[in-house]
Amino acid sequence: MNDVETETSLNADARASVTIGRPAHELRTLWLRPDTQSRIWAHFAEVTTLDGRTAEWIAHGPAGGEYRWRTEIDETDTNELRWSTREGADVPNTGVLAFRAAPGDRVTELHLIDGLIPTMRTGDVLGHDSRARSSMSGGR
């Protein structure tokens, strides 16, 4: 490991908002359907729904790296979904998807916040620390 990798932490949040012409309850139901995640994230990762709360992700990174993690939906309410990765994830992260009814209740604002857990070193994400990556992936 070099000095840059040991001193640099990745603390990133991705935020996005979009307004969709459907009621919040319909969008929430659609988001939870098993096939939806694989369609939404196809450009980024292969997503396989394992049950109603858990999904397995496989993303391909720079230089042919492969990164795996499982997410689990935490307790939710009708206005938001929260998820986090399980222990041993190659890319630890947490996220929130909030469903907010826009005026008139015919459209919904979706607010997505997806964050990488701050302990993830940039070298891990970029594939420079293969020792850490192989031990986190459980020999996959």
Salt bridges, closest charged atoms under 4 A:
ASP13 OD2 - ARG15 NH2 3.62
GLU26 OE1 - ARG22 NH2 2.59
ASP35 OD2 - ARG33 NH2 3.07
ASP35 OD2 - ARG39 NH1 3.01
GLU46 OE2 - HIS60 NE2 3.30
GLU56 OE2 - ARG70 NE 3.62
GLU66 OE2 - ARG68 NE 3.14
GLU72 OE2 - ARG53 NH2 3.84
GLU72 OE1 - ARG86 NH2 2.76
GLU75 OE2 - ARG53 NH1 3.73
GLU80 OE2 - ARG82 NE 2.72
GLU109 OE1 - HIS111 NE2 3.24
ASP124 OD1 - ARG121 NH2 3.19
ASP129 OD2 - ARG121 NH2 2.41
